[in-house]
Amino acid sequence: AQKVTQAQTEISVVEKEDVTLDCVYETRDTTYYLFWYKQPPSGELVFLIRRNSFDEQNEISGRYSWNFQKSTSSFNFTITASQVVDSAVYFCALSVGTGNQFYFGTGTSLTVIP
Amino acid sequence: DVKVTQSSRYLVKRTGEKVFLECVQDMDHENMFWYRQDPGLGLRLIYFSYDVKMKEKGDIPEGYSVSREKKERFSLILESASTNQTSMYLCASSLAGGPVDTQYFGPGTRLTVL
């Protein structure tokens, strides 16, 4: 069975602080894909990153970085120097093999206080 | 850019009414999905479709049906709306074939059943 756990329900940080959102996944498949999405107050989920199980390189995109560690089944997301516009709900998701179904975590609500 | 649109952002219906939620994508994607999002539960898959006139049940199909007559359009139908179907409904689409592809989401429809 597949499962994604985002243990942090809500996080508040002060602007310019760094913040890490945790994502732990469970699967017995050796081929899988991990995703992060951002859901701002407007409601639309915005795709941030896709990572396959064979690529453990960390990725950086501007203030965003992702740390993929198969040894701990984690795919954590760090925002550096947070801004108010980063306030949103962030979802981690897993898909396995060539299947179409995504398994979403319950999301982490991030509030950045000015 | 992928564009997924949903017919309504907000909808209020009465118990027992038949409700249609429409989703249209303009990127010629084969796969389309309907999710509902509830606080603390994340996104749960209701139905998905991988081709015209094809559909597959997701995790919570009870009380819902779907229709896909054209490739770009995927409709979610609540045959007899109930108050426990009050929720945010999100539509998504993705390419088919080969490895799992990213799902792109619409803005969501917030449905209230009175």
Contacts between the chains, C-beta under 8 A, distances in Angstrom:
chain1	res1	chain2	res2	distance
A	9	B	40	7.7
A	33	B	99	7.1
A	33	B	100	4.8
A	35	B	102	6.8
A	35	B	103	7.9
A	37	B	105	7.5
A	42	B	107	6.8
A	43	B	9	7.7
A	43	B	88	6.9
A	43	B	107	5.5
A	43	B	108	4.1
A	43	B	110	7.5
A	44	B	105	5.8
A	44	B	106	6.7
A	44	B	107	4.4
A	44	B	108	6.4
A	45	B	90	6.7
A	45	B	92	7.7
A	45	B	105	4.0
A	46	B	105	7.8
A	47	B	102	5.4
A	47	B	103	7.7
A	47	B	104	6.5
A	47	B	105	8.0
A	50	B	102	5.3
A	52	B	99	7.1
A	91	B	42	6.7
A	91	B	43	6.9
A	95	B	100	4.4
A	96	B	100	7.9
A	97	B	100	7.7
A	98	B	98	7.1
A	98	B	99	6.4
A	98	B	100	6.5
A	99	B	100	6.8
A	100	B	31	5.3
A	100	B	33	7.7
A	100	B	48	6.1
A	100	B	50	6.3
A	100	B	94	7.1
A	100	B	96	7.5
A	100	B	100	7.1
A	101	B	45	6.2
A	101	B	48	7.1
A	101	B	58	7.2
A	102	B	33	7.9
A	102	B	43	7.8
A	102	B	45	7.4
A	102	B	103	6.1
A	104	B	35	8.0
A	104	B	42	4.5
A	104	B	43	4.2
A	104	B	44	7.9
A	105	B	42	5.8
A	106	B	40	6.1
A	106	B	41	6.4
A	106	B	42	4.0
A	107	B	42	5.5
